[in-house]
Amino acid sequence: MFGGLGSLPGAFIASLLIGLIQTFAVALNGSLASVFGPLDPSLGPSPLTDIWNVTIAQIAPILPYVLLVLVLIFRPMGLLGTRES
């Protein structure tokens, strides 16, 4: 579904893309606070303070699903899929 239904090159590119994104996310050693520094909610007590301490490596397992949702929103036919008329 990610690369396009019936598209072998699309499936191959999608698998490489998912593997690279997940590998780089695990290799990064930073938290969301370091990525989104100017939006730091440390000015006062907030329920989001625990979320800012989550590292990028901890959210790496959900990144393929986020990428899948983004592809379905912006390219519903897949990465290399074609529209059927």
C-alpha positions as MATLAB code, in Angstrom:
seq = 'MFGGLGSLPGAFIASLLIGLIQTFAVALNGSLASVFGPLDPSLGPSPLTDIWNVTIAQIAPILPYVLLVLVLIFRPMGLLGTRES';
ca = [
       0.000    0.000    0.000;
       2.832    2.373    0.815;
       4.631    2.005   -2.502;
       1.551    1.608   -4.649;
      -0.676   -1.409   -5.148;
       0.991   -3.732   -7.644;
       4.082   -1.545   -8.008;
       7.210   -3.591   -7.341;
       9.623   -0.614   -7.699;
       7.368    1.432   -5.387;
       7.389   -1.334   -2.764;
      11.187   -1.543   -2.996;
      11.655    2.223   -2.583;
       9.132    2.299    0.256;
      10.928   -0.490    2.133;
      14.279    1.277    1.767;
      12.746    4.558    2.905;
      11.134    2.991    5.977;
      14.374    1.213    6.888;
      16.480    4.355    6.543;
      14.077    6.553    8.494;
      13.794    4.056   11.330;
      17.558    3.445   11.462;
      18.409    7.145   11.541;
      15.734    7.773   14.167;
      17.237    5.109   16.438;
      20.741    6.489   15.854;
      19.761   10.041   16.807;
      20.347   10.857   20.435;
      18.073   13.765   21.165;
      14.760   14.588   22.698;
      11.812   16.404   21.242;
      12.836   19.430   23.302;
      16.147   19.618   21.442;
      14.381   19.401   18.085;
      11.655   21.914   18.903;
      13.767   24.155   21.156;
      11.974   27.499   20.698;
       8.648   25.907   21.622;
       9.927   24.806   25.039;
       7.018   24.685   27.521;
       9.314   24.963   30.550;
       8.003   28.446   31.334;
       5.478   26.948   33.700;
       3.928   23.661   34.804;
       2.387   21.891   31.868;
       1.152   18.375   31.126;
       3.439   18.402   28.054;
       6.687   18.428   30.045;
       6.863   14.616   30.003;
       6.390   14.537   26.237;
       9.316   16.926   25.705;
      11.644   14.418   27.407;
      10.822   11.605   24.964;
      13.788   10.801   22.748;
      13.578   10.392   18.991;
      14.806    6.800   19.374;
      11.781    6.055   21.557;
       9.336    7.193   18.867;
      11.198    5.376   16.059;
       8.792    2.381   16.045;
       5.803    4.605   15.224;
       7.513    6.571   12.439;
       6.594    4.053    9.670;
       2.931    4.414   10.614;
       3.178    8.201   10.587;
       4.840    7.998    7.175;
       2.090    5.660    5.946;
      -0.608    8.113    7.037;
       1.216   10.992    5.338;
       1.541    9.044    2.082;
      -2.137    8.086    2.216;
      -3.080   11.735    2.719;
      -0.854   13.278    0.040;
      -0.481   10.398   -2.459;
      -3.362    7.970   -1.992;
      -2.219    5.902   -4.964;
       1.174    5.218   -3.330;
       4.681    6.483   -3.969;
       4.989    5.144   -7.508;
       1.397    4.059   -8.074;
      -0.573    5.365  -11.021;
      -4.189    6.471  -11.149;
      -6.584    4.166  -12.849;
      -9.103    5.897  -15.060;
];
